[in-house]
Amino acid sequence: MGLTACGGHSSSASSQNAAATISPTASASSSGASGASGGGASPSSSASAQAAADAAAAKQTSAAKITITPKTGTTGAAVSGAVQVKATGGKLTKVTMTGVASGHTVSGTLSSDGTTWTPNGTLAHGIQFHISATATDTQGRTTSAQSTFGTKSSTGTFVGYFTPEDGSTVGVGMPVSINFSKAISSADRAAVQRGISVSSSSGQAVVGHWFSSTRLDLRPQTYWAAGSHVTLKLKLAGVEGSAGVYGVQNKTVSFDVGRSQVSTVDASTHTMTVVRDGKVIKTLPISAGSDDHSTYNGQMVIEEKDQTTRMNGASVGFTDSDGKGEYDIPDVPHAMRLSDSGTFIHGNYWTAKSVFGTANTSHGCIGLSDVKGGKDDTTDAAWFYNNSLIGDVVVVKNSQDKTIQASNGLNGWNLSWSQWVAGSAL
């Protein structure tokens, strides 16, 4: 991601269709909160205080901007000439490109003016890569960006890019999600699905669900049993995916399921209750989406974690009259993605602490109290970040919004079991 922002459901920006981005929980200032009646700020005071808080936090935004090509989620990048990292308004200070599965570093060359980085040589076909880049402007202010993408498979072949990673430990809500490098025809989906198996030491039966011609997710009827060991086998070599296109993978990977943790956000009481292995271990005050930009209801799975990230409203359609983002905050701490369209739970250091637990003022994200830099482990945001795994479940209830679409992120738990099974090709 280069620029990111929270996408709430509103008349001006539909986060269900927005790019995969994030935004801050923009909250009321001290004056706005103190003037609230009944413990929460009024809609008008929240809106004005929100704008003031965003503007104050954005003053330290780096002038440097990073663009990474291909963008995150690309599955058919060319193996030569397609990858570039470019900085404007500053210079690149660090670029790292690695193969996701192998961890091997790809060497590259930085231009003499420090604004462009490209890999050396031709990349391999059908491989997933991750790029992380940092740039600094003339005042020493930094910004960062990331992208995870896959190169196109060889002519006449397809591969499946899978998550979670081999050897990882994940939460009980983590599905196996496979994105194919080429579309799988309706007639061939059963054969492809037969070539993919997922088994667990818990003995839970696992069924696949096709969200599209390029995406197959697999999960059990209920969350994984805590402590179970899950194995994914891809036996796709020679399996036809469409006319004249065949799989090339024979691969076995596995991951472990950690403790069970399910956290429930109640938008009406502005609290989040964290339940681990059946016991409440923490209740935290939060701020969810405002009336204009409410947070989706439903079961959401943490799909990525970032210690800090830049948040810009323009990436999901929240712009001022000049076309610039309503907010642009360079260092939002403890950000955890809950949807592809931009729902995050993250730290917020630029608002009065009194807002958390009393008012919903964000653009659709869930905010927790934090400090600038996120270096204080005693804050609520730091605690939740440090005690969360990718694959943990966050349930939102009592929001004014609809239930999030099952395909928006790793959120297939919002389909009933019968709906899930109906999406299988077998």
N, C-alpha and C positions, 0 to 999 in steps of 0.2 A: 504494500500500500504506500502511496505517496501521501496524499492528503486524505483525511478520513473525517467522518462526522456521523452523529446519531441520526437515524432516520425514524421519525415518528409518523404516525398515521394522521394526515391532515389534509385540508383542502388544497394547500399549496404544494405539498410534496408527498408523494406516495412512496413510503419506504419499501413497500413490497416489490416495487419495480426499480428501485434505485440501485446504484452500483454498490459493491460491498465496501461499506464505509462506516465511520463512527463519529459521534459528536459528544460534546461535553454535556453533563447535566448542568445546564446554566441555571443558577439559582438566585434567589432574592438576596439583596444586600442587607446589612444590619438594620438600616433604617426601614427598609421594606418589611422585614420580618417583624420588627418591633411594633409596627403599626397594624399588624394583622389582627383580625378578630377571630375568636374561637380557635386560636393556636395556629392559623394558617394565613398566608397573605391573600389579599383579594386578587382577582384576576388582573385588574389594571395595575395595581402596585407590583405584583409579581412580574408582569411583562416588562415594565419600565426598569425595575431593579435588575431583572435578568439581563437586559441589554447593557446596563451600566456595568454589571459584573463581568460580562463577556468582554466589553471594551477595555476594562482595566487589566484583565488577564492577558489580553492580546498585545499589550504594549511591548512585551518582550519577544514577540514573534520574529524569528529569523527571516531576513529578506531572501535567503537562499531557498530555492525550490528544486526538488529532485523529481525527475521523470524516469521511470524504468520501463523499458520495452523489452519483452512482452509484459503486459499487465498480469496481475495475479489471476489465476484461474484459466489462463490460456492452455490448451491441450494440443495444439497443432503448430507450434512455433517452428519456423525453418531452422535448420541446423547450421546455417551459415548466413551471416549478415543481418540477422533479426534481433540480436541482443545488444542493447545499448543502455548505459546509465548516463544521464545528462543533468547537469546543474545549471541553473540560471540564478543570477543575483548572488553568487558566491562560488566557492570551489569545493570539489569533492575532496574529502580528507581520508575516507576509507571506503573501499568496496570489496565485499567478499561474495564469491559465487561458489556454491558447493552442490554436489549431487545429493539429493535427499536420501536415497537409499544407501549409497556408499559412503557419504561423508567426505568424499575426495574433493579437494579444492581445484577450481578451474582458474588457471592463470589468465591475466588480462593486462591491458596496457592503458595507462592514463595519459591523456593528451597533455602537451606541453603547457597549455594554459589552465590545466586542472579542471576543466569543465566536462570532459567526456571520458568514459571508460568503456572499453569493448573487450570481449574475450579473445584470447589468442587461438587461432585455428578453428576448425570445424567441430561442432558438438556431435555427440552420439545421437542416433535416432531412438525415439521411444524412451527417453529418460526424463525424470522430473528434477528440476533444479530450483535452488533458492538463492536469491540475491538480497544482500543487506547493504545499504549505502548510507553514508553520513556526509553532510556538507556544512560548511561554515561561511557566514557572510563577513563583510569587512569589519563588523563590530564584534566578531568572535562568537556570535550567536549560532547555535547549531540546529540542524534539523536532520531527520532520518527518514528512510523509506525502505520498504521491502516488497518483494514479489516472489511468488512461487508459481512455476509454470512447467509445462511439459513440452518437449520437442515432438515433432510429428514422427509417427512410425514410418518405417520403410514402405515404399509402394507395395500395395497388396497385403499389408499386415496391419494388425491393431494390437494395442496393449492396454492394460487397465492400470490406472494410477490409483493407489489405495490409501486409505487412512483407517485406523491409526498406524503409526510406524512400528516396524518390527522391534520387539524388545521393550516397548514402552509400557508404562503403568497408567491406566486410565480410570475414569469414574464409571459408575454402573450404568450410565445412560449412553455410553459411547457406542454407536452402531459401526459396523463395517461399511464404509462408503467407497464405491469404485466408480471412477470417471474414466470412460473409454476414449482413446485417442481418435477413434472414428465411430460414426453412428452405427449401432447394431440394428439390423432390419427386424421388423416384427416377426418375420418367418424364422429368424435365426436366434431369437432371444432365448428360447427354451434350451437350445443346444449350448449357448454360451453360459446360461445359468447352471446347467448341469456340470459345466466345467469348473464351477466355483463352489466350494464347500466351506462352511464355518462350523466348527464344533467346539464345545466347551466342557471343561472338567466338571461343571455343574450338571451336565446332562440336559440342559435346556435345548429344546428344538429351535432351530433358526430358520427363518423364511426370508426370501428376497422380495424386494418391491422395486419395480421399475418406475422411476420418476420421469425418465425421458429416454430417448434412444441412446444417450451417452452416460446415463447414471443409474446404477443399481445399488441400493442399500440393503443390508441384511441385519436382522435383529431378532431376538427372542420375543415372546409374547409380553413378558414383563422385564423390568430392568435385570441386567446381569446379576447373578449372585456374587456378593462381595467375596473377594479372595479367589475367584475362579481364574483358570488359565484358558485362553481362547486361541484356537489355531485356524488360520485362513489358508486354504490350498487353492492355488490357481493352476488348473490343468487345461490351458487354453491353446497350447501348441497344436496347430492343425485344425482347430475348430473354426468353422466358417462364421464370420460375423455379418457379412453381406456379400453380395455377388462378387466373387473373386478376391475377397479380403479375408485373411485368416489370422488367427491368433498365433503368437510366438512365445508365450510365457508358460513355463513350468516352474512354479515357485511356491514355497511354503514359508509363511511368516507367523509369528505368534505375539500375543501381548497378554499382560496380566491386568485383572480388575482389582483395584484397591479396595479400601473401605467404602461403605455406602454413605454418600452424602447427598441429600436433597434439600435445597433451600427454597422456602416459599416466601415470595414477595406479596404482601397485601397492600395494594395501592391505596385502599381506603383508610388504612390505619398507619400508612407510611412506615411499615416495619418489614424486616426480613427475618424469618425464623430458620435457623440452620439446624438440621436434624442429621446426626451421624449415627449410623448403626442403630437406628430406631430411637435415639435419645436426643432431646434438645440440648445443644451445646452452646448456643449463642442466639440472642435476639438483638438485631442491629437496626437503628433508625436509618431510613433511606428517603430519597426524594425521587419519585418516578416522573413519568411524562405529564405535562400540563394538560389542561382541558383541550387546548388547541392541537397538541402534539402528543397524544396519549400513547402509553406503552402497550404493546400487544399482550394479550392474555395467552396462557398456555404453557406447555412444558418445553423448555429450551435447554439445549446442551451447550456447555462451554466448549467452543471449538478452537480457540487460540487465546494466548495470554501474552501481553506486552507490558514490560515495566513502565514504559512511557510511550506516548504516541501523540502525534500532532492531529488536531481536530479542526476541520474547516467545514462550515455549514454549506458552502457552495457545492460540495460534492454530492449532496443529496437534495439540492434545490432550495435550501434556506438562504436566500440572498437579499441584500438591500437594493435600493433603487439603482445603485451604481454597478450592480452585478456581482459585487464582492460578497463573500460569506457573511452571514449575520454574526458569526463568531469565527475566530481563527486563533486557537490556543495551542502553543507549541509543545507543551510538556505535560499533558494530562496523564497522571500516574495510575498504575494498577488497572489497566484496561483489559477486560475479558469479553471476547466476542460471543454473542448469543444468537446472531442471525447473519446471513449473508447480506441482508439489506441494510444493516447498520445498527441493530440493537446491541448495546453493550451494557455491562455493569462495570463501573469504574470509579476511581477516586476523584474528589472535587476539593480543591484547596482554596478556591477564589470566592467562596460564599460564606455567609455567616453560619456558624455551626447550628444555630437555632432553627434553620430551615429543615435540617434532616430530622425526620420524625414528625414534622408538622405540615409540610406543604409539598405538592407535586408541581415542579417548575421546569422540568427539562424538556428537550426536544424529542423525547421518546426513550432515552436511556434510563438506567437505574443508577443513581449516584450515592456514594458513601463518603463520609467525611474523611479528608486527607490533608496532607501538608505539601507545599511546593517542593518538588523533587522526589516526593514519596519515600524519603529516607527514614521516616519515623515508624518503626514497627509497632508502635502502640496505637496507631490510628485504626479506625474500623475498616477502612479500605485495605490497609496493609495486612490486617489480620485475615480478612476474607481471601485476599489474593494468595497469601502464604499457605492458607489452609484449603485451597481449591486445586483440583486436578482438571486437566482437559478431560471432558467426558462426564464431569459432574452435572447434575440437573438443577436448574433454577426454574421454579414454577411461579408464574405471575397470575394473580387472581384479583378480582374486583376492580380492574381497570375499565374505563369506558370504551375501550377498543375491542375489536374482534379477536378471535383466536388466530395465532400466527399460522401461516400455511406450512404444512408438513415439509415441503420441499425447500423452504427458506432456512437454510442452515441444516444442521444435523437433527432436525426436529420432527422426525417421523413418529414420535410417540404421541403426537396429537391425532393420529389416525387410530380408530378402533382396530382390534385384531382382525376382524372380518374385512375391514377396508384394506388393511395391510396385505392380507393374504390374497385379496382380489387383484392386487398389483403384481402378483407373481406370474411368471410365464410357464410355470410347471403345474 
